[in-house]
Amino acid sequence: MSKRLPPVSLIGVPTDVGAGHRGAGLGPEALRIAGLAQALEARGVNVRDCGNLDGPRNPWTAPEQGYRHLDEVVAWNRALMDATYAELQDGRVPIMLGGDHCLGIGSITAVARWCREQGRNLRVLWLDAHSDFNTSEVTPSGNVHGMPVACLCGLGPEALTHLGGSAPAISPQQVHQIGIRSVDPDEKRLIKQHKVDVYDMRYIDEVGMKRTVEAALAGMDANTHLHVSFDVDFLDPSIAPGVGTTVMGGVNYREAQLVMEMIADTGQMGSLDIVELNPLLDTRNITAEVAVDLVESLFGKSTLMRD
């Protein structure tokens, strides 16, 4: 599959400015140490490591008007948006190495702009323990890493909802979430109100992962650009302890492999986020190694040769 894919660009975004724990800013280097570039190159993928973006330091201050570090979050996301768009324009698949999940605002805003200009349909697959559909009115923490989907859909501060010059960047119907198992009480109401397509762990338990992924990917065609936003806490903490917001009862290793292989089978993935990896909370970089292993499957690694 790698030979049929365009080359990829790694974009490091070393910040935890949107998170509630320090350490996610070390994620890009942990993924590099775990051999992400080498693993993709071994599959025949042309890899360009763009290095790390620069942005404001984390001031670690209390929320103001419902948001923590809003100015800093905007600055990092604007830099990522510009970098992501440049790589797409160059015919490459941008892979964002986070960093916390607030950065999904910048990457997906850029992808949405590129898709509009190219006349392509955008599908966002959000692999996460959390729906990230909070707003300043309902957030219990003010941490923006719990708000990116809402911001992308036009609910949030203008500096983020209009990051790309117009709002919303996407509609709720373009987002399909898998692995959800932690949703704040008022966030549940917003999800229902805006009809976000959520496949929580109960759904997965009842119907199985294969049918879940089939449902989340249904309706894509050759003109669909699939953006995968992979929060490492999608995985059960027994296999991925290095995250700041662990939630028990998550996706196991075999289920995660199936998700990635089914995505690879579509041949439609055009951009990727890898976020919330926190090496300070990890054990011998095992979470980064698991993440790299799963990303290999996104690029066609399988037990047998498959068509």
Secondary structure, 3 states (H helix, E strand, C coil): CHHHCCCEEEEEECCCCCCCCCCHHHHHHHHHHCCHHHHHHHCCCCEEEEEECCCCCCCCCCCECCECCHHHHHHHHHHHHHHHHHHHHCCCEEEEEECCHHHHHHHHHHHHHHHHHHCCEEEEEEECCECCCCCCCCCCCCCHHHCHHHHHCCCCCHHHHCCCCCCCCCCHHHEEEEEECECCHHHHHHHHHHCCEEEEHHHHHHHCHHHHHHHHHCCCCCCEEEEEEEEHHHECCCCCCCECCCCCCCECHHHHHHHHHHHHHHCCEEEEEEECECHHHCCCCHHHHHHHHHHHHHCCCCCCCCC
